[in-house]
Amino acid sequence: MKRYINRIRIFAITAFAITTLSCEDFLQEEVFTQYDPNAFLQDQSGVDALLTGAYSAMNVTGYFSRDNTFILGEFPTDMTWETGGGLNRLVVPIMQFNWDPTTSFFNGQYGNFYQAIARANNVLLVVNSLSDIDQNTVDKIEAEARFVRSFSYYMLHNLFGPTPIIEIPEGASLDEIEAIGKETPRATEEEYRAYVEADLLFAAEKLSTEGFSSRGNKGSALGLLTKFYLNNKEWQKAADAAQQVLALDYSLYNDYTKLFSVEGENNNEYIFRFECLLGSNQINVYMPHAFPPNYPIQNNWINFGAMFRTYTSFYETFEEQDLRRQLFVTEYVPIGATETVRLDRDAQGNELDDIRSFKYVPDPDAIGQANGNDIPYIRLADIILARAEALNELNGPNQVSIDLINEVRNRAQATPIDLTDFSTKDALRDFILAERGREFFSEGFRREDLIRHGSFIQQAIDRGIAAEAHQVLYPIPQDQIDNNPNLEQNSGY
């Protein structure tokens, strides 16, 4: 379990000067600064550094984001697929539902999120030993650590179902920590839900609405709690948590076409986002996968051979005037050509399934594959539609749900819907699922939405794929099973 049980090690930070007067002088190190590890952990700045490390491990950016959002979140759905490049060999099993416990993407997701959990647990072990720091500050640090931990468990649950809940007792030795990692069985569904819910409720209570949307605060804790309740079909709790978010100071960004651009990323719709910065290891690598062959790009951009394509049938669910439709490329003139290439349908009207999502508007200052577009994970539109869905499940078609859906559709200039359009709960449920697809394409929610609505497997079968019921969950990675004999595999694998 070494890959995801992070041991608390604070290294001395040293700087030294090397002279070249003689061999003896060359081998001597002059230490300018050195921090006592014990003192480091007793200082708030030291704990803040540990907390920053926990956020860093949880950060769903770069190729980790690509794998989570597109490969695992959209490629097995009716929305997006991939061809070309070296990536194709790896993702075909995902698109065809031929994955198994050795599929590489699973272990990467499992390991990264458990690393974040381990680092969050480190913070919690240390925070109560701080001296001369007021209780409010201690509570805030603990709340942020518990937000990181609950987010990581939430993501793991979406992929694999309940996994082991790792808790390290105070004073545990390194051998004991190792043993906990190698022996802890999976939690039950009830244990898992109670644990994540307790973390998020604590974070929502102790954190304020202040702070950046790239850190845990009251809004992001309540937003994640809304999504957690929604996916677990706890409808009343989902509706209530969503209402608490709606009462906070968030608003829909006025121009959907710029919402995901670098220009529009500092907006009040993003409740929780992963910040992407050029020159750092937190970047957005989506756009090189979206450009069609020989697409006219800037000299500082790059076009990958592995291309992410949108199904024509999904694109055509948008009304023509819907602003969200503008973020797809359906035709273009390749470099050096004069004829327009169509990506939606050929001259005979056949679906080409080659439409490209430009939702993340290419960063004009991108450096090769690295774009600086922030990646939102919770935004206000998600919470609005979550409350609409929960209220429909509780009460059937109702005016509040209709009004909430129309808030999202009005921003996109789509035709408003009317309560009389829906005679049954099932009819409005189906519309909400379709609307979530139109609102959240390229954001990685399609798989979990289809699962919640009970259509994930059937949609795959309708596309000619031999999907089976147990594949609503991915398998626990084989490396983790080998490492922990008490870790039970998901049924069917």
Secondary structure, DSSP 8 states (H G I E B T S, - for coil): -TTT----------------S-HHHHH---------HHHHHTSHHHHHHHHHHHHHHH---HHHHHIIIIITTTTTTTSEEEESTTHHHHHHHHHTT---TT-HHHHHHHHHHHHHHHHHHHHHHHHTT--S--HHHHHHHHHHHHHHHHHHHHHHHHHHSS-------TT--HHHHHHHHHH-----HHHHHHHHHHHHHHHHHH--S-S-TTS--HHHHHHHHHHHHHHTT-HHHHHHHHHHHHTSS----S-GGGTTSTTT-S-SSEEEEE---TTSS--B--HHHHS-TT----TTB---SSEEEE-HHHHTTS-TT-GGGGGEE-EE--TT--S-EESSB-TT--B---BEE--S---TT-BBTBB---EEEEEHHHHHHHHHHHHHHHHSS-HHHHHHHHHHHHHTT-----GGG--SHHHHHHHHHHHHHHHHTTTT-HHHHHHHTT-HHHHHHHTT----GGGGS----HHHHHH-TT----TT-
